[in-house]
Amino acid sequence: MKTIKYILGLFVAVGLFTGCQNDDDNLDALNDITAPSEVSAVFNISQDNTGTVIITPNAVGAVNYNITLGDGTAEAVSVAQGENTTHIYEEGTYTVTIEAVSINGLTTEATQQLVVSFRAPENLVITAEVDASNPFQVNVSAVADYAASFEVYFDTSNVDEEATPLALDGTVSFEYDLVGDYTIRVVALSGGVESSEDTVMVTITTPTELPIDFEIFDSTVFFGFGGASGEVIDNPDTNGNESAKVAQIIKGAPEVWAGNVIELSAPIDFSTKKVMKFDVWSPRPGGTFTLKLENLTDPNIFIEVGVPLVGNSQWEEVSIDLSEFANLETDSFQKIVWFFDLGTAGDGSADWTFYLDNIRQDFAGVVVSQIVEDFEGVVPTFTVFGNIADTQVVTNPDMSGINTSANVAQLTKTAGSEVWAGTFFELDAPLDLASFGQMNVKTWSPTAGITVKFKLENADASITYEGDVVTTVANEWENLLYDFTAAPMADYIRLVIFFDFGNPGDDSLYYYDDIELVGTQQDFSFQDFEGTAPTFTVFGNIADTQVVANPDMSGINTTANVAQLTKTAGSEVWAGTFFETDPLDLNTYNQISVKTWSPTSGITIKLKLENADASITHEKDITNAVANGWEELVYDFSDAPAADYVRVVIFFDFGNNGDDSVYYFDEYTLTN
């Protein structure tokens, strides 16, 4: 059929030039056409490392071509004379076959070598930035001309590091364990053999900010003065503090005020957490620990508090509540200074060697708890493992001391059971570790000094966290407190307990009860007049209540805005003002504090709570003690009837008619 087509084409062509010649002459002309010659192809290879090749075939006497691409593509590509075809190759060497076809179907075949070689990427630019929220994490991206992708090595000193792939327009991250200088190497890949690379150095420095646990800090983070010295060492006593590293403080001569200091990267934020905590170890019974907070530039701005120590060569937690200091939030404190036994000179001996760890902040609130399981209701489904026979809920065998509840869980660690034998049950809802960072469990053991391991797991046990506590009593109930503040975020629903972990079972009976979450509830400020002003309603012939600039930014109140009430001359003895808010949580909090300013002392300031239609109300009176200054009044609403209290009413100089006196109030806070 090809021959017929070409013959027909020849007839048309010949007809155009010969007019009315006879058919025999036409056929003779066709027979004179020979196969194509000088077959070749021009390869136009793109320079963008995409592997794009434009193939343009050529020959003498050809009308079209069949091109076999040489890369395993099964079908040949047909190309007409004067046209081309485009194909994408990987880097490599290929044999391309060009079959040239003449007008009468005769063919000539030629092969030609095609070399696709990618050029090395150029103009490589590496961006390595320390993450804004994590000073140990580096985020790396890269760009380069002619790059197909990248490989990232985050630490060239680690010869075993495997490359991390980095896509075009992508970012990869890495978290370093320690501070230091790290060289990052980025290799730009062309998609073929050619590549280019460059390095960039990144410095990991942790901001000197709270909390400080000395696991990542070296001894340069703090220094001594007056004869005191210090360095970061391996923890010499992990009983009571399992940290690997601690600060060793040696108090030497000559000064009685010898101490140590840390200069922070930024002032301490005391807006919510107003308690400073330290873990300390003192070799002697008694003694003192003194905390001093200083301004960075003005030594005359400081807070200093001393507290007694138990000592006796054991770890103890020192907690210092600073909430009573009026200048805590207004003055900038960027230095933490501490002294052991301030006022007594040390001699640098072992008797004057102290340890310190875990400098941190906490809330100045009350401890709150939430029972997770007390075994008094529906019995959970226990799962035992490690050859323990059973766990069951039984009648409390020792209703004394801290546990007089009716029911408890009993575990028998069967003789021969595994050292890791234990039991668990699952909860209906995940633990609220966001609100509560610790867990308390009452336990009863026939022996003291055993390890009781408590473990949290999510549903498929892909995320777990555990803690160990050693019992201190035998044959009686005691509280074991587990700290889960460092547990990774997860929906923990499985509670696992192991008694005498590390030892095989011996048929001992153990009991546990009252598993509860424990946390610290901070005060809750529900109106400070710094944002959108509430809508005030006045009554009793008072002219107005409004939010104004604080006229007396001193003492306990240096906020910008306060509420002002003028008790107009002739107003009623019960005149006052109120605003509405969200329902007040009097289940969690039982008191309301408010800061007030009055031109006279000895007046009654009444605070009243109302529900939406004022069908349920509760009020309290306090007589103020300060004139022309701010004071904090705390009203006890623990006996208020249950209701959704949304209206807060205040009366100044209750019981007396108005005389145009001006009063101020601010910072309504739920507290305990």
C-alpha positions, 0 to 999 in steps of 0.5 A: 500500500505504501508503494501505491501511495508513493506511485500516486504521489509521483503521478501527481508530481510528474503530472504537474511538470510533464502535462500530458506525457504517457503512463509509461514515461511516468513509470520510468521516472519512478523507477529511476528514484534511488534509496535515500542517502546521507542519512543523519540527524541533528540533536538539539539538547536543552541546557536546563537539565530536563533531558529534553532533546529535539531530533531533526532528521535529514537525508537526500531523497527522503520524504519521511523518517522512522526514528527509533529513540534508543532508550527502550521506547518500543515504537518508532516515531514517524517524522516528515521531511523538514519536521522534528520530534521531541523526547525526554531522556535521562542522562546517558548515551543512546544509539538513535536509529534513523530510517529514511524513506524515499517517495517510492518506499525505498529505505536507508537506515543509519545510526547515530550516537546521542550523548545526554549529559547534564551540566553541574548545578550552578549558583548554589545558595544555602539558607540555614536558619535557626527555628524561631520556636526551638533554638536547637532546630535548624531549617535548611532550604537551597536553590541552584540553577540546573538543580533537580534536587538536593541532599543535606548533611547536617553535621560534616563531622559525623562520618556516618550521617546519611543524607537527608533528601531536599526537594526543590522549593522544599525545607528540611529540619534537624534538631541538634542535641547540644550547643556548638558550631556545626558545618552543614553540607548541601549537595545539588544534584543535576538529575545525572552524574554531575553535582555541585556542593557547598557548606555553611556553618550554623551556630547553635546557642540556646538563649539563657532563659528559664527553665535551666536544667544544665543538661545542655549548658556548660559551666560558662552559663554562670559564674561565682564571686566572692570566693564561690565557684561552680561547674557543670558535672555529672549528677553525684546523687540521682536519688531524688533528682534523676538529671544527668548533669547538675551545677556544683557550687563550692563556697570558698573564702573569703567573703560571707556573701560569696555566691553565683549568678546567671545573666539571662538573655531577656528579663524574666516574664512574671506576668503569670508564673510568679514562683521561682523553684530550684532543686538543691542539695546541701551537705549539712543539716539546716542552712539557708538558700537565698535568691536575689533577682537583679536588674541588668544595669541597675544593681539598686533594683532587686528582690531578695528572699532567703528560705531555710533548707533541710540539708542532710545530703539530699535533694530538695525542692526550694519554692519561692513565691514572689507574688507579694512583691509589687515591683515584680512585673514592673521592674526588669529582672535579668540576673538570677543570683543565689547564695548558700548560707549567706552571712557565713564564710565557706572554706571550699571543703566538701562540707561547703560543696552544694549542688543546684539544678532545674531553675524554673518558674511556676504558678502562684496558685493552689494545687488542684487535682482530678480523680482518674480512677478510685475503683469505687464505681464500675470496675475497669477491665484489667489486662495483665502481662508477664505471667501475672495471674490476675488484677482485681478490685477488692475491699481495702485490706488496710483502711487507715492512714491516708486511705480509708476508701472502701475499694482498691485494686489488688495485684499479685506478682505471681512467683516466677513472673517476669521482672517487667510483669504488670497490669493496665487498664484503659480510660474512656477519655484521654488524660488532660496533661495540658492542665495537670502535669503530675499524677498521684497514686496511693500504693501499699507494699509489703516491703519498702525500697521497691521500684513502682513504675507507672507508664502512660500509653496512647491507644496503639502504644506508639507513644509512651512515657514512664516514671519510677518512684521508690517506696519508702514504707512497708505495710501501709499506704503512701502517696507516690507522685509521678511527674509527667510534665515532660511527656510528649503530646499524645492522647494517653488512655492506657495506665500501666503499673509495675510493682517491684520492677526489675525483680521476678515475682514472689507471690507478694500482694500489692494494692493501689488506689486513687489515681489522680491528676495533680496540677497548679491552678493559676489565678484567672483575671476576667476584667482588667479594663485594658481591652474593649471597655465593658458596658457599665450600668449605673444606678442610685443617681450616679452620673457615670462610670467609665474607663480612664487612664490610671491616675496613680500608677504606683504600688500594686497597680501600675496598669494603664487603664482603670475604671472610675466611679464618681459617687455624685452628691446626693446619690443614694446610699446604695448607689453603684455600678455593674457590668456583665461578663461570662459566667464566673467559674466559682467551682474552681475558684472561691474568691474574687479579688479587686484592686480599689483606690479611695480618697478615704479609708474606713468605708464599706466597699460591697461586691455583689454577684448576680445571675442574668435576671438577678433572681440569684445573688450573693454579696460581700462587704469589706472595709478598706484600710488605705486612703489615696492609694491602691489596695487589693480587696479579696471577697470570699464567695465560697458559700455562694449558691450555685448559679451562672453569675454573669453580673458583677456589681460594686458599691463604694461607701455603701450606706452613705449618700454620695458627696462627689468623691471619685473612686477607682477599681481594677483587675477583677481576678478569680482566685483561691 
